[in-house]
Amino acid sequence: MRLIFFFCVLFAHHSLISQTIPPPSPVADNTNSVAIIADQDFFAPQNEDRNYTMGFSINLTGIWCDKNWLVIPWLRKGIDRFLGLRNWHQRGETYITGMQLYDGAFTPLIIDSPTPITDDRPFANILGLSSSKTSLMNGDLDLQYQSSISTRFAIGILGTRVAESVQSYVHKNHIAGSQRPVPLGWPTQISNGGEPTALYQIQYLKPIFEESATSSQMKTLQGTLLLEANLGYYTNMATGITLRIGRFSSPFWLLNNSGMSVANQAASKSARPSRYPEFHFYTSFRGRAVMYNALLQGQFKHNDFELNKNQINRFIFEGEFGLNVHYRFLTILYAPYIMRTAETNLTQKRNHYWGSLAAYVQW
């Protein structure tokens, strides 16, 4: 019922605006960019090496990312059309498209046991490829009328041994000061040996306030509202707010950092080339209602250990704090503090903390 209400509000909002404002022809943002994003416990003050233990993503943006011959963009467009969201994208003035290759790993606290630790979360790994499109609505009007809509479709594989190989290498060679044992529990992971999966995401961003420097067009303060729904291996709804303070020119609709891991990121893109350095500190807070999580509960394949629906926390809180620095064609984003409250209600339930480091290059 809440999901239906969510979509009704968005449809009503855009329907009212479209009745009074002629829809312009959308124009593609022709800036290309590539980003490398790494999520790791050792980027944070508390190196816990558990729960969401590591992630890696290569994000690309550009007009070519929307080509049908890449198959995944074609599938995303088909779902957009089926859900009626293609019309929303067509009403936008500007849009960007992107693709993401990502991998995320999740572990319990005790990793050197060859048998499942039944009072903790199971091992899990997701390897995926996604296509996304973000469209700006009413960008030539006052801030109160502006918004953006993003859709993303991902296909992936659960249960690969990618994370096991990386984690074993890091621990064997004590990289980044790791003193943790070599993991032995990966054969008990969710969908061990491989199982296909998919995810579809809708994201709505709405600027709620903004302040600019009097002597330039640089922004000094900005607040953005987020509404998000995911359907697939991670089925949930989220709402939250992002605050930015500093000296920056990037608009709200390029700030798609709602994903708490590379396994749930929308397309991201840096600001346009700037003659002068720009920076901003940001903080985000979100509440997320979780209906299903295949990385905890499994899918169709038999698992020796998986959680049932009564062992999942249905509401979790997420928060993060970071610094974004941009100069000319390079953007560096460092988030030393990212947090998620306990996803399970097991004996070993716990909040988790990690950090993220990303580098964006555009041309």
N, C-alpha and C positions, 0 to 999 in steps of 0.2 A: 504493500500500500504506500509506503514512504517513497519507493522508487517511482511509482506512478505519479505521486504528487510532485516529485522532483522534476520529471519531464513536463508535466502540465504547466508548472511555473515558467519553465524555460520557453515552451512553445507559446504561451500567452505573452511573455515579454517581447519576443521577436515578432510575433504576429501584430501586436499593437504598433511597433515601430515601422514595420514594413507597410502598414496601411497608410502611413503619413509621409514616408520617405521613399522615393523611387530607388529601387535597388541598382547600384552601380555595377559595371562589369568588373569582376575581380581581376586584380593584377598580381602576378607572381613576383615575390621578392627574389631577385635574381642573384643574390649574394650566396656564394657557396661557403660551406664551413665543414671542418672536421674536428671532432673532439675525442679525447681519450679520457675516460673517467674511471677512477679506481676507488673502491670502497674497501677500507681495511680497519681492523681494530687498532693497529699500531699507529694510525693517524690521530687517534684520540688519546687523551690523558689516561683513560682506563683501557688498557689492552686486555680484553677479556677472552677473546678467541672462542666465542661460543654464540649460539643463536645465529644471527646473520653475521657470519664470520668473514666473508670476503665477496667482492663482486667486481666485475670488469665490463666495460662497455666501450664500443666505438660508435659514435654518433655522427651521421652525415646529414647535411642539408643542401638543397639545391633543386632546380627544376627537374633535373634528370631523375631524382628520387621518386617521381610520380609516374614514371613510365610503366605502362601495362605489361611490357615484356619481362619486368622484374617479378611478376606474378603476385607478390604480396600486396603492392599498391592496388592492383586490379581487384583482389579479394576485398581489401578495405573499402574501395569505392562501391563494390557490390553491396556490402553490409550498410554503408552510409545511405545508399539509395533505398534499400529495403526499409530502413528505419526512418526515412524522411529527412535525414541530416544532410544529404547532398544539397538540398535547397538552401539550408543555412549557409553552407560553404559558398554557394553561388551568390548569396547576398552580401558577402564580404567584399571590402574594398581591396584588401591585400591579403596574401596568404603565403605560407612557407610549407614546404614538404620535406620530410626527412625519413631516414632509415636508421635502425639501430641493431647492432649485433651485441648481445649481452650474455653474461653468465653470472649466476648467483649461487652461493653455497651457504648451507645452514647446518649446524651441528649441535649436539648436546654438550654439556659441560665435560663429561667423561668421554674422551674420544678413543682411548686405547683398549676398549673392551670389544671383543669380536661378537658379543651378544648384545641385543638391544637393552638400553637402560629405560625400563618401562615407566619410571616416574619423571622422565624428561622428554623433550621433543625428539623426533627421529632425525636421522641424517637426511638431507635432501639437496638436490642440485637441479637447476633449471638453466638450459641453454636455449636461446631463442633469437629470432630475427623478426623485426617489426617495421611497419610502415605507419607514418603519421602525417596529419595535415592540420595546420592551425590557421584559422581565418579571423581577421579583424573586422568587427562590425561597427559601422558608424564612426570611423576614425576621424572624419572631418567635422564632427559635431562636438559639443561640449562633453566634458568628462562624464557627466551623469548618464549620457546615452551610449557611451562606448562599452564594448565587451568583446570577448573572443570565444570561439568554440574550437575545440581540438578533438579529433577522433584518431584512434590508434588501433591497429590490429596486429597481433603477434602470433606467430606459430613457433612452437618450441618442442624440446624433448626433455622429459623428466628422466632422472636415473642414469645419466652418463657418468663416466669416471674422470671427467675433466677436473673437477674440484679436488678429487682424491689425489690426482697426480701433482697438482700445484701445492696443495697443503702438505703432502708428504715431503716434497722437495724442500719447502720452506722450513719445516721442522727438523729434517735430517741435517740441514746445513746451518741451522740456527740463524736464519736470515731475519733481519730486524730485531735481533736479540731474543728470538723465540726460544723458550725453555720448555715448551709443551712437548709431550710425547708424539711419536709418529702415529697417525690415526689408523685404527684397525676396524672401525665400525662401518666403513662405507659400503661393504657388501650388504648391509641391512637397510640401506637407504630406500626412500620411497621410489617405487617403480624401477628397482635396480635392473640394469640391463637395457633400459630405454622404453619409453612410452610417449607417443605424440600428445601434445596438448595445445591449447590456444587461449587467447585473451583478447577481449574487445574493451576499449576504454573510451569514455566520453568525459571531457573536461570543459568546464565553463569558468572563465575568469572575468571579474568585474572590478575596475578601479573604483575605490570608495572615497579616496582623497589624494591630493597631490599638491606639493609646494615646489616652486621653482625659484632659482636665484633671480633677483631683479635685473642684474646686469647681463644675463645670458639666458639661453634656453635650457641650461642644465637644471635637472631636477635635484632637489635636496632631500625631499621626503615623499614617500609614496606608500599607500596601503592598498592591498588587492584582496578581494574575496574570492575564494575557491569553492566550486561545487564539482564533485567527481563521482563517477559510477564505473565500476569494473565488472565484467561478466566473463567468467572462464575459470582458469585454474586459481585465480584469486578473485572471488566474487564479493564485492563490498561497495559501500557508499561512504563518501567523506565530505566534510566541509571544514573550512579553516580560513586563516588570514595570513598574509605575508606582509611584513613591514620592511622597507628599505630606507636607509639614511646615508647620505654622503654627497657625492658630486657625480652624477651619471646622466646619460642621455637615452639609454635603452628603454623602450616603452614596456608597459606592464605585460603585454601579450607575448613578449619574448622571454618572460620569466616563468618557464614551465618546469619548476623544480619540485613538483608535488610528490614525485616518487621518493619513497624512503630508501630505496635501493635501486641498483641498476636493473633489477628484475621487474621494476614497475615505473620506469621513467618514460615520460613523454618526450617529444622532440625538444631539444634545446638549441639555442643559437646565440652567439655573442652579439653585441651591439655593432653598429657600423663603424668603419675605420674613423679614428679620432686623432686630431693633431695634438691633443693634450691628454695627459693621463686622466683616467676616470676611476672612481672607486665607490663602493658602497658596502656597508655592513647590512646583513639581512637576518631576519629571524622569522620562522614560520611555526605555526601551531595548527594542528588538525585533530579532529575527532573522527574516528573511522568505525563504522558498524560493519562487522564481518559476518557474512553468511556462510562462506565456504573457503577453505584454503587447502588446495591439493598438496601443498608442500608439508602439511601436517596430517591431513586426512587421507591422502592417496586418491587415486582415480578409479579405474576399472581393473587394473592389474592387481593380482594378489600381493600383499605385503606381509612379511612376517611380523612387522610392528607398524601400526598407524594409530592415530588418535580418533576417537569417536566424537560426534557432535557435542556431547556433554562435557568434553574435556577442553573445548575451545572457548576462550573469552570472546564474547560477542561485541564488545566495545573496547577499543584501544585508543590511546592518546599518543600522538607523535609530535615531536618538536625538533628544531634544528637551529643552529646559529653558524654564520659563516661570513667570509669576506670575499668580495669579487673585485678584482683589479683588471682594468682594460686599458691598453695603449696600442694604437694603430690597428694591427691585424691580430693581436694576441690578447686573449683573456685567460686569466688564472682564477680559479675558484677553489677556495679552501674552506671546508667546514670541519672544524676540530671537534664539534660537539653535535652529534645526532642521536636522538633517543626515541625508543619505542617502549611502551609499557608491555607487561607480560601478555603474550599471546595465548597462553594456556593457563589452566587452573590446577596443574599438577603439583606434586610436592616440590619439584625443582623450578617452579615458576619464578620469573625474575624479569625486571626491566633490563634493557640492553642498550649499550652505548657503542658508537663507532665513529669514524671520521671519513671524510671524502676529499679527494684531490682531483681536480679536472683542469685540462688545458684545451682551449679552443683556438683554432687558427682559421681565419676566413680570407677570402679573396674575391 
